[in-house]
Amino acid sequence: MVTQRLAVVVVGIGIATVALFFFGGREPKAVNYTGRSLKEWAALLRSPDPDIRAQAAGAFQAMGPTAVPGLIHLLNTKDTGLRKLTWSLAKRLPRKPRAFFFTKFPWPDPNDACIAGAKGLGIIGPEASAAVPALARALHSPVREVSLEAATALGRIGPVSVPPLIKALSDKDPEVRHLAAFSLGEIGPAARAAVPHLVPLLAENNESLRSSTAYSLSRIGSTEPPPVLDLLTNGDTVTRQAAAQVLLQYYVSLQGAITVLEKLTHDQSAAVRDQAIQNLAAAREGNRVALELAVRALKDQDVQVRIRALTILAQPAEHTQAEVGPLIECPRDKSASLRAGAAQILGEMGAVATPSIPALQAAQQDQDETVRKAAQEALKRLQPGSASTPVRAEVGLPSPR
């Protein structure tokens, strides 16, 4: 009996020593807000109740920089093995002391503390710049939610995060590169220094990484000559498509890319040709070359490319006879959507499209009702005495996938 009591005392002392070592003395000066500690507010950031999460977010916004040291402490929480040691000692206690210990001393998962710390820092934003080194380390965490929250926080903190994020773009882990690329996009134009490091990632095999890179390049923007033009010419199929997609949103002016885009309209990949046509749509208003290439694309072997070209011709512009000929041939296309769309556009082109009247008259016998209706409405507008009733809302242009 004496030996058992002695064992209980020894185990109790061991537990107390380990617990005091873990909990005591290492945390920054306590920060309290409206009667709750920083740890309590941080835990509420992960509440399932959106109102409670919003309340916690408001608390951290109010605390601002004063909460940063404590949140960094939470972010740096590590499982040193003391938790397992303490639990193993506590399991040796008699039933009542054991129940008391696990009730009064719940031991949180260190990852929960890290996630809460990163969330809080992201809410504080630019005023949490002192946390950038710790967040940059957390970006490499093997725990997905920790690295994701760290990346989110770095993006919200802003320009000071750019150097470590650029460094992370060369990490061997594609997930780290993906998160770093996304964060740079959240920072926006202030992350322009990252552009030369982002562009090569468009050639990556990882689809998520390519997507986050394309997103970030479009958010960062540039008025400089496109650094992706080389990829448009020399990259593989996937790279050319990704680079063309970036070009669509990334640059203020596409005029310098027209020559390369013209080459892409003849690309062996239908997906690349389709993306090039989208880019030409953005450049079409001020460039007749783009319009001519769209007319040529009406004969593309892929129906989605033909439909995409049709949407360019549907844009308001001063149409010419050169556009009418290819559109007259469209009512014989295999795609009913394209036949209807071409008839609709011919009707809206006005007098220049009068040579299309015989083809439109024939289209009134089309097997597809939408095509017949579009042809009838177009003829009303082209033939003498026709009413100029808009038909686009009724027929609708086809939508490429």
LINBELGI-V594424 format. One record per helix or strand of 3 or more residues. SS is the DSSP state (A for helix, B for strand). FROM is the first residue (numbers start at 1). TO is the last residue. If there is no record, write none. Layout:
<<SS FROM TO> <SS FROM TO>>
This chain:
<<A 2 23> <A 38 44> <A 50 75> <A 82 90> <A 95 104> <A 110 138> <A 144 157> <A 159 168> <A 174 203> <A 207 220> <A 229 234> <A 237 250> <A 255 264> <A 270 286> <A 288 297> <A 303 313> <A 321 330> <A 336 363> <A 369 382> <A 392 395>>
